[in-house]
């Protein structure tokens, strides 16, 4: 839990970089939702912890996540959207080969808790930024 929703971005990166998935999961509400970059959907703090623990024992075990920028948008009293622009290095491909660095955006929807005035993540959606790809609106 954090006293400022902007801190969630750095706390997420700190937990990622220390590969402490208990600390990462502790940023989330018990019934939080998380959709990762390939569309896997986790429906609780424990599922989020387990999924990240598995990936940090394999493809992300040597990875480092850097926060490049953070943007907050107040949605309602006690609710904020935090867009975290990130850079990832040191991750491995499916057969263990080093992958190229990646960039992306992590959207965190956080709520202020009543118990001690801190902020926790209720919903997260992670998206890879794919250079050179342009979407064309359908008509």
N, C-alpha and C positions, 0 to 999 in steps of 0.2 A: 504494500500500500504506500502511496506517496501523497504528499500534501499539495502538489502542483501537477496537473495532468501532463504538462510538458515534460516532466521528469520521467514519465513512463517510457519514453523513447530511449533515453540513456540507460534506464534500469533494465529494459529489454535487451539492449546491446550488451550491457555488462554481464547479464546472466548468460546470454548466448556465448560470449567470448570466454567466460570461465567454464562453460559447458555445465552449468548448474541449472538443470531443468526444474528442480524444486523451486528455486528462486524465480525462474521465468514463470512457472505456473502460479506462483504466489501473487503475481501481478493481476491475475484474472479472478473474476467472480466465480463462485462455485458452479453456476449454471451457464458459464460463458460459452460463446460460439466462436469457432475459428475456421476459416477457409484458407488453405495454403495455396501456393502458386500453381499447383496442378489440379486444384478443385477438390482436394480431400476435405471433408467436413467433420470437424470434431465438436462434440456437444456437451462438454463439461471440462472443468479445470483438470480433472484427472485424465481424461482423454487427451487433452492438450499436452499435459506433462508426459504421458506415455509415448505419444507420437514423436515429440521432440527428443525425448531420451533415446528412442530407437535410432533416429537419424543422427544424433550426436555421438552415437557409438559406431557409426559407419561413415556416411558421406560427409557429414559436417564435423567430424572429430577434430580436424585441424583448421577449421574455418574461423575467420574473423569477420565480424559485422561492424561496419562504421556507419554512424548516423551522419548524413550529409546536410540535412535540413529538416526542420519540424515546423508544421503549420497547424494552428488550432482554429477551429470554428465552433463557437458556442451554438448549441442546438436548442437548448432549453435550460432553465435553471438547474444546475447540477448535472448537466449532460454536455459532453464536448466530443467533437470528432478531432482526432489527432492524425494528421497525415505525416508519416515518417519516410523521408527519402533516404534510402540506404544503399550501401556498397558492400558486396560480399566477395571475399577472396579465400583461397585455400580449401575449397570444397572439392570433392571427388566425384567422378562419373560412375556409372553403373558397374564398370569393371575395375574400379579403383584408380583410374588415371586422373591426373589433375585436370580440373575444368578451368575455363577462362573466367576471370572475374565477372560478376553480374551486378546490375543495378536494379532497383525496384522501388515500389511504394507500398508501405504497410499502413493500412487504415485501422486505427483503433477508435472504437466508440467507448468512452469511459464515463462512469457515473461516480458522483461524489457519494460516499457512504455516510449514513447517519451516525454510526457508532462513534467514529473518531475523526470525522472530517477529511478522511483521505480519499483517494481516487483509485478505482479498480477498473480493469478492462471488462466490458460486457460482451463486445463483439469485435472480431478482428478479421480482416481480409487482406491477404498478401498478394502482390502482383509483380511479376517480373516486367521490367522495361525492356522491350526488344528493339534495339536500334534499327532504323531503316524501315520499320514496318508502319504502314499507313493504313488506317481503316477507311473504307469508303461507305458512306451512308447508303442504305437501301432506299430505293424510290418506290 
